[in-house]
Amino acid sequence: MSTRREALAMLPALLTPLLATPAARASSGAPEPVEVSQRAIELSSRSAQPTVSSKTPFAMVGLRWDGQPPEVMAVRVPGGEWTAMEPAPGTTASQPVWTGRTHEVQVRATRDGAPAIGVAAVLIDPGRSPSDAVPPTSRDRGYPVVSRAGWGADESLRCREAQFDDEVRAVALHHTAETNDYSASDSPAIVRGIYAYHAETLGWCDIGYHALVDRFGQVFEGRAGGLERPVIGAHSAGFNRRTSSIAMMGSYTGHQAGDAQRDALSGYLGWKLAAHGLDPTGETTLLSEGGGSSRHPSGTEVRLPVLLGHRDVGHTECPGDDGYALLPGLRSAAAATMSAVR
């Protein structure tokens, strides 16, 4: 083989059978698409912690606002703990938070200690599917994942077909900035809720991330178009071109990923980076398109790690302090995965 890049490009076909689990090899048929509904309710300006109720159940909540974002944002179910909410960078909305199935939540949204004006709670019902308990895993995309069909994506929510770049030069690590208190059977519904919220509330036409991994090590296909292809995502303002992404489901500041999640991340990243002939421990140059929450003005060439954190290119805490601290180990683990099959 004449070049290191060509050698790396051969690895995906070799890695895939090694990384596949028995469950992946025994995958079942895909479930039916699941309908997801959203409704927005304006928050009362008379209380700093208003209660929002709905006759129909929901399981996720996001906030959207006019003007400046609230300085403090959090949500809790009755009798539960508060879960902090983070802004979705470059938008006038928060990231959505999993609450579990409920008819009522309490919301905290304040500016200068007073109730924020012009804030609405977006209540998301991600629906339920019999396959949520054990979502089917497929290797149709080149790596053992729960495909879009597997987690019940309603493809009618997308407002355009997938768009493609000429290459992938880097992969960005994210977190979804929500609770870590969810079960393995909740994960497909969480992905459906994020998908609907990104596509409709944020106007991104699809889920922003290319892939997601839950705390149990389940890997979910994200944005449509094919995990093995250079699909243009909506995950890092100014740096969505020539990049891919994977999001850890949960919040990773003050909370560390477990072994199953770390192993799934390193396995997927080893496969994905090999698919594009990239060295996990290397560097690359990206051209900023600016705008939104980008750290770099449009037209700026930026030298970055091939495996980077969202905060490297955007004004955000993502992927959390503990998530960001994973990067050196993930680079080494992904490289070791690739070396094992050379």
C-alpha positions in Angstrom: 0.0 0.0 0.0 1.5 3.3 -1.1 0.2 5.7 1.5 -1.1 5.7 5.1 -4.4 7.2 3.9 -5.0 4.3 1.5 -4.2 1.8 4.2 -6.7 3.5 6.6 -9.3 3.5 3.9 -9.2 -0.3 3.8 -10.0 -0.7 7.5 -13.9 -0.3 7.6 -14.5 -3.6 5.9 -12.2 -5.3 8.3 -13.5 -3.6 11.4 -17.2 -4.1 10.9 -17.4 -7.9 11.5 -15.1 -7.6 14.5 -17.2 -4.9 16.1 -20.6 -6.5 15.5 -22.2 -8.0 18.6 -24.3 -11.2 18.6 -27.3 -9.0 18.9 -26.3 -7.0 15.9 -25.8 -10.2 13.8 -29.3 -11.4 14.9 -31.2 -8.2 14.1 -34.9 -8.3 13.4 -37.1 -6.4 11.0 -37.5 -2.6 11.5 -40.6 -1.3 13.4 -43.2 1.0 11.9 -42.5 4.8 12.0 -43.6 6.4 15.2 -45.6 9.6 15.2 -44.1 12.4 17.4 -46.1 15.4 18.5 -45.1 18.8 19.8 -47.0 21.7 21.3 -45.8 25.1 22.7 -47.3 26.7 25.8 -46.4 30.2 26.8 -45.0 30.4 30.4 -46.7 32.6 32.9 -44.7 35.8 33.7 -46.1 35.9 37.2 -44.0 33.0 38.5 -40.3 32.2 38.3 -41.2 28.5 38.5 -44.5 28.1 36.6 -46.1 24.7 36.3 -47.0 23.5 32.8 -49.8 20.9 32.5 -51.2 19.0 29.5 -54.1 16.7 29.1 -52.1 14.5 26.8 -48.8 13.0 28.0 -45.4 14.1 26.9 -41.9 12.9 27.8 -39.5 15.7 26.7 -39.4 19.5 27.2 -37.6 22.3 25.4 -37.8 26.1 25.8 -37.9 28.7 23.1 -37.8 32.5 23.6 -37.8 35.9 22.1 -34.7 38.1 22.4 -32.0 37.1 24.9 -32.1 33.7 26.4 -33.0 33.2 30.1 -30.0 33.2 32.3 -31.3 30.2 34.3 -33.2 27.3 32.7 -34.3 24.1 34.3 -37.2 21.6 34.4 -38.4 19.0 36.8 -41.4 16.6 37.1 -43.5 16.9 40.3 -41.4 15.7 43.2 -38.3 15.2 41.1 -34.9 16.9 40.9 -34.2 19.9 38.7 -32.5 19.3 35.4 -30.5 22.2 34.0 -31.1 23.1 30.4 -28.5 24.4 27.9 -29.1 26.7 24.9 -29.0 25.1 21.5 -26.0 27.1 20.1 -27.0 29.6 17.4 -30.7 29.4 18.1 -33.4 31.0 20.3 -34.2 27.7 22.0 -32.8 25.2 24.5 -31.7 21.7 24.0 -34.7 19.3 24.7 -34.6 17.4 28.1 -36.0 14.0 28.8 -38.6 14.0 31.6 -40.2 10.6 31.3 -43.8 10.2 30.5 -45.8 12.8 32.5 -48.7 15.3 32.3 -47.0 18.1 34.3 -43.7 19.8 34.7 -42.3 22.7 36.6 -40.1 25.1 34.6 -37.5 27.6 35.8 -36.7 30.4 33.3 -35.3 33.7 34.8 -33.4 36.8 33.7 -31.8 39.0 36.4 -33.6 36.9 39.0 -37.1 37.7 37.6 -39.4 35.5 35.4 -38.2 35.7 31.8 -40.7 37.2 29.4 -41.6 35.7 26.1 -40.6 32.1 26.9 -42.6 29.1 25.8 -42.3 25.4 26.9 -42.3 23.0 24.0 -43.9 19.7 25.1 -42.8 16.7 23.1 -44.5 13.3 23.0 -42.1 11.0 21.2 -44.6 8.2 21.0 -44.0 4.6 21.9 -43.2 1.5 19.9 -43.2 -2.2 21.0 -39.6 -2.4 19.7 -38.3 0.3 22.1 -37.6 -2.4 24.7 -35.1 -4.1 22.3 -34.5 -1.9 19.2 -33.3 -3.9 16.2 -29.7 -3.4 15.2 -28.6 -3.4 11.6 -25.3 -3.3 9.7 -26.8 -2.0 6.5 -24.9 1.3 7.0 -21.6 -0.5 7.4 -21.5 -0.5 11.3 -23.8 -2.2 13.8 -26.3 0.5 14.8 -29.9 1.1 15.5 -30.9 2.5 12.1 -33.4 5.3 11.6 -36.0 2.7 10.7 -35.0 0.8 13.8 -35.8 3.7 16.2 -38.9 4.6 14.3 -38.0 7.7 12.4 -41.0 9.4 10.7 -39.3 10.5 7.5 -42.1 12.9 6.7 -40.7 15.3 9.3 -37.6 16.0 7.0 -38.1 19.1 4.9 -35.4 18.2 2.3 -33.2 15.3 1.2 -29.8 14.6 2.6 -27.0 16.9 1.4 -23.4 15.6 0.8 -19.9 17.0 1.0 -16.9 15.9 -1.0 -15.1 14.5 2.0 -14.9 14.2 5.8 -11.9 15.7 7.5 -12.9 15.6 11.2 -15.5 14.3 13.7 -16.9 16.4 16.5 -17.9 15.0 19.9 -21.1 16.4 21.5 -23.5 15.7 24.3 -27.2 16.1 24.2 -27.2 18.2 27.4 -30.1 16.5 29.2 -30.6 14.1 32.1 -28.5 10.9 32.5 -31.5 9.3 34.3 -33.0 7.2 31.5 -33.4 3.5 30.7 -32.1 1.6 27.7 -35.8 1.3 26.5 -36.2 5.1 26.8 -33.3 5.7 24.3 -35.3 5.2 21.0 -37.9 7.7 22.2 -35.3 10.2 23.2 -33.7 10.0 19.7 -37.2 10.5 18.2 -37.9 13.5 20.4 -34.5 15.1 19.5 -35.2 14.4 15.8 -38.6 16.1 15.8 -37.3 19.0 17.9 -34.3 19.6 15.7 -36.3 19.2 12.5 -39.3 21.3 13.4 -38.7 23.5 16.4 -35.1 24.4 15.4 -35.8 24.3 11.7 -32.8 22.0 10.9 -34.9 19.7 8.6 -33.5 16.6 10.4 -31.7 15.6 13.5 -28.4 17.6 13.7 -26.1 14.8 14.8 -24.8 12.0 12.5 -24.8 9.4 15.3 -25.8 9.2 19.0 -24.7 6.7 21.7 -26.5 6.2 24.9 -25.1 5.3 28.3 -25.7 1.6 27.7 -23.6 1.5 24.6 -26.4 1.5 22.0 -25.4 3.4 18.9 -28.2 5.2 16.9 -28.0 6.4 13.3 -28.7 10.1 13.3 -29.0 12.4 10.2 -30.3 10.7 7.1 -28.0 9.9 4.2 -25.8 7.1 5.4 -23.3 6.8 8.2 -20.5 5.8 5.8 -21.1 8.9 3.6 -20.0 12.6 3.9 -23.4 13.8 5.0 -23.6 17.5 5.9 -25.0 17.8 9.4 -26.3 20.6 11.7 -24.1 20.2 14.8 -21.4 22.8 14.9 -22.1 26.3 13.5 -19.5 27.4 11.0 -18.0 23.9 10.9 -20.8 21.7 9.5 -18.9 21.3 6.2 -16.4 18.4 5.9 -17.2 17.2 9.4 -19.2 14.4 11.0 -20.4 14.1 14.6 -21.5 11.8 17.4 -23.4 12.8 20.5 -23.3 11.2 23.9 -26.9 11.0 25.2 -27.0 12.9 28.5 -25.1 15.7 30.2 -21.3 15.2 30.9 -20.2 18.0 33.2 -20.0 16.5 36.7 -20.9 13.1 35.3 -18.6 10.6 33.6 -19.4 8.2 30.8 -19.4 4.5 31.8 -17.5 1.7 30.2 -20.2 0.6 27.8 -20.6 4.1 26.5 -16.8 4.7 26.1 -16.4 1.4 24.4 -19.2 2.1 22.0 -17.7 5.6 21.2 -14.2 4.2 20.5 -15.6 1.4 18.4 -17.8 3.6 16.3 -15.1 6.3 16.0 -12.5 3.8 14.9 -14.8 2.6 12.2 -16.0 6.1 11.1 -12.5 7.6 10.9 -11.1 4.6 9.0 -14.0 4.9 6.6 -12.7 8.3 5.6 -9.0 7.5 5.8 -8.4 9.6 8.9 -5.9 9.3 11.7 -7.7 9.6 15.1 -4.5 11.2 16.7 -3.9 13.6 13.8 -4.8 17.1 12.9 -6.6 18.7 10.0 -7.4 22.2 8.6 -11.1 23.3 8.4 -12.5 26.5 6.8 -14.9 28.4 9.1 -18.2 29.5 7.6 -18.8 31.7 10.6 -22.2 32.7 11.9 -24.2 31.5 14.8 -22.1 30.4 17.8 -18.9 29.8 15.8 -15.6 30.8 17.5 -14.1 31.8 14.2 -15.1 34.4 11.6 -16.1 33.2 8.1 -13.2 32.4 5.9 -10.8 31.6 8.7 -8.6 28.5 8.3 -8.4 26.7 11.6 -6.0 23.9 12.6 -7.8 21.3 14.7 -7.6 17.8 15.9 -9.2 15.2 13.6 -11.3 14.1 16.7 -12.4 17.4 18.3 -14.9 18.7 20.8 -17.8 21.0 19.9 -16.3 23.7 22.2 -13.2 23.7 20.1 -15.1 25.4 17.3 -18.2 27.0 19.0 -19.1 29.2 22.0 -20.6 26.3 24.0 -19.9 24.0 27.0 -20.6 21.0 24.8 -19.6 18.1 25.2 -19.4 19.0 28.9 -16.2 19.1 31.0 -16.1 15.3 31.5 -17.1 14.6 27.9 -14.3 16.8 26.6 -11.8 15.1 29.0 -12.6 11.8 27.2 -11.1 13.0 23.9 -7.4 12.0 24.4 -8.5 8.5 25.5 -10.9 8.2 22.6 -8.3 9.1 20.1 -5.9 6.5 21.5 -8.7 3.8 21.7 -9.9 4.5 18.2 -6.4 4.3 16.8 -5.8 1.0 18.7 -9.1 -0.4 17.2 -7.8 0.4 13.8 -4.3 -0.9 14.4 -5.7 -4.3 15.6 -6.9 -5.2 12.1 -3.9 -3.9 10.1 
